Amino acid sequence: MLRLSAGYLFVPYAELAKLTHNELLPTMGREFLEQPTIAKIGIVIVCLSFVFNIGMTILKGRKTVINMVLITGLIGLAVFFLFSFYNPINLALDKFFWWFVVHLWVEGVWELIMGALLAYVLIKVTGVDREHIEKWLYVIIAMALISGLIGMGHHFFWIGAPKYWLWMGSVFSALEPVPFFMMVLFAFKMVNERRIEHTNKIAITWAKGTAVMAFLGGVYGDFYIPLHP
Ligand SMILES: [Fe+2]
């Protein structure tokens, strides 16, 4: 494993591909999915162990909105990564499935995971009612899924997809910063309405800071792409 990690830094990429027998199941050579196949298998194992750990905890414990959102996100994380093992020779086809990992991770499942963690931290550090926090979480993840799933169309503009993706991708990806903006409002509003003065200031700063940074990323990454028609 050490040799493999060092490989990124010291071994030329083509040699790394040879070393890890990329020819058996070629998955290397795609941006963001550069990992040798064996490292990809490692990522799958890590995702599945999170699904297992959180899943078993949910089965034994209380089923809440927050942990349902979290497990949905984690299952999505594992399932969508499987497309990184499918590497069609046709470049247009390859791009479609490549975005299934790259876009659906960032604007789909990671938003669910982040929303769930944020909601959990906010309950703990603000003492605001769970019901109130959960209502916010519902709206945020609904917006994230509506904008994120169809917003994937902003990657389908020039890879041979039908023309309607120009409009679909543009309009829905323009909405992608909305759930992130709601997360900012959510974090700051809950902290303002807090019922307890929690000593863990770092957690409160994390909750606000992560929401703000994710929003800036959302605006940069998604809002500048739209309106191509
Ligand atoms: Fe995207």
Boltz pocket constraint, residues with backbone or C-beta under 6 A from the ligand:
constraints:
  - pocket:
      binder: B
      contacts: [[A, 103], [A, 107], [A, 151], [A, 152], [A, 154], [A, 155], [A, 221]]
      max_distance: 6.0
